Amino acid sequence: MKARIATVWLDGCSGCHMSLLDMDQRLLELADKIELVYSPLVDTKEFPENVDVTLVEGSISNEENLEQIRQIRERTKLLISLGDCAVTGNIPSMRNAFPIDQVMEAYSGDQNANSKIKFEEVPKLLKEVTPVHSAVKVDLFIPGCPPSASVIHYAITELLNGRTPDLNSLTRFGK
């Protein structure tokens, strides 16, 4: 039976997903062992039940992210924080130094020039941007900005073989 794998992109740059795709030929090797059940790379709209492993890229920045990660945790056996944004908050958390009203004002700029912005349609920002583990239990952390394709492949392969990957010598923050 294939492992049911999902990937999620919260508040981040998508660099971790680009590293995932950089596995190139190794993705084909994994295809025999996994079923990709949810990802921004496929057209699935709702996060499914009974996911074996979910790799989460990005931080928790708004109410939608928070609701989404809670649902993902409920439906996932093994949750992985993928990349520095998920692990520490990284670049998105730089907005924590400013009050939300200042952030929204800076985003909107001159209201006359940006009259098409409808803030009621934008998910409400949380007071602070936080890493994934501040909201839900995380089972494995893969730091890096972004983590390399080799590190991601190693982690997934180890998990598929029933082992907990030892990433200590392979990763560091910002690399």
SVG drawing of the C-alpha trace seen along z (x, -y; Angstrom):
<svg xmlns="http://www.w3.org/2000/svg" viewBox="-15 -58 42 60">
<polyline fill="none" stroke="black" stroke-width="0.4" points="0.0,0.0 1.3,-3.5 1.9,-6.1 -0.6,-9.0 1.5,-12.2 0.4,-15.8 2.3,-19.1 1.0,-22.5 2.1,-26.0 1.1,-28.5 2.9,-31.9 6.1,-31.5 7.7,-31.9 7.2,-28.4 11.0,-27.8 10.5,-24.6 8.1,-23.3 10.7,-24.3 13.3,-22.1 10.8,-19.3 10.4,-19.5 14.2,-19.7 14.4,-16.0 13.9,-15.5 14.3,-11.8 14.1,-10.8 10.4,-11.9 9.7,-9.1 11.4,-6.7 9.1,-7.9 6.0,-7.7 6.0,-3.9 5.8,-4.3 3.6,-7.4 0.2,-8.8 0.2,-12.6 -3.2,-13.3 -3.0,-17.1 -0.6,-19.8 -0.5,-23.2 1.1,-21.3 -2.2,-19.4 -5.8,-20.5 -7.3,-19.0 -9.5,-21.6 -10.1,-20.0 -7.5,-18.5 -8.3,-14.7 -8.7,-12.4 -6.1,-9.8 -2.9,-11.3 0.2,-9.5 2.7,-12.4 2.2,-16.1 5.1,-18.5 4.1,-22.0 5.9,-25.0 5.4,-28.5 4.4,-30.1 1.1,-30.8 0.2,-34.4 -3.6,-34.7 -6.8,-33.0 -7.1,-31.0 -3.5,-29.5 -4.4,-28.7 -7.7,-27.0 -6.0,-25.1 -3.1,-23.8 -5.4,-22.6 -7.5,-20.6 -4.3,-19.2 -3.0,-18.1 -6.3,-16.3 -6.1,-14.5 -2.3,-13.7 -0.4,-10.9 3.1,-12.5 3.4,-16.3 6.7,-17.8 7.7,-21.5 9.5,-22.0 11.9,-25.0 12.8,-27.9 9.4,-29.7 7.6,-26.6 10.3,-25.9 10.9,-29.4 8.6,-31.9 11.6,-33.3 11.0,-36.1 7.2,-36.4 7.7,-36.9 9.6,-40.2 6.2,-41.9 5.9,-41.0 7.7,-44.3 4.8,-46.3 1.2,-46.7 -1.3,-45.0 -2.9,-48.4 0.4,-49.7 1.0,-46.5 -2.4,-46.9 -1.8,-50.6 1.6,-49.9 0.0,-47.2 -2.8,-49.4 -0.9,-52.6 -3.0,-55.3 -6.6,-54.1 -7.6,-56.0 -4.9,-54.3 -5.8,-50.9 -9.6,-51.2 -9.9,-47.6 -8.4,-46.1 -11.3,-44.6 -9.8,-43.9 -12.9,-42.0 -11.9,-39.3 -8.4,-39.0 -8.0,-36.5 -7.6,-38.4 -4.0,-38.7 -3.0,-37.2 -1.3,-39.5 1.9,-37.7 3.4,-35.4 4.4,-32.1 6.0,-28.8 3.8,-25.8 4.7,-24.1 3.2,-27.1 -0.2,-26.0 0.0,-22.2 2.2,-19.3 5.0,-18.8 6.7,-15.4 9.8,-16.3 11.6,-19.6 13.5,-20.1 15.2,-23.5 16.7,-25.3 15.8,-28.2 15.0,-26.2 16.1,-22.7 17.9,-21.0 16.2,-18.5 18.6,-15.8 17.7,-16.5 13.9,-16.4 14.4,-13.1 16.5,-11.6 13.8,-12.5 10.9,-11.1 12.9,-8.0 13.8,-7.3 10.2,-7.8 8.9,-5.4 11.4,-2.8 10.0,-3.2 13.0,-5.1 13.2,-8.5 15.6,-10.6 18.7,-12.0 19.0,-15.4 21.6,-16.8 24.6,-16.7 22.6,-17.5 20.7,-20.7 21.2,-24.1 19.1,-27.2 19.3,-29.3 20.9,-26.6"/>
</svg>
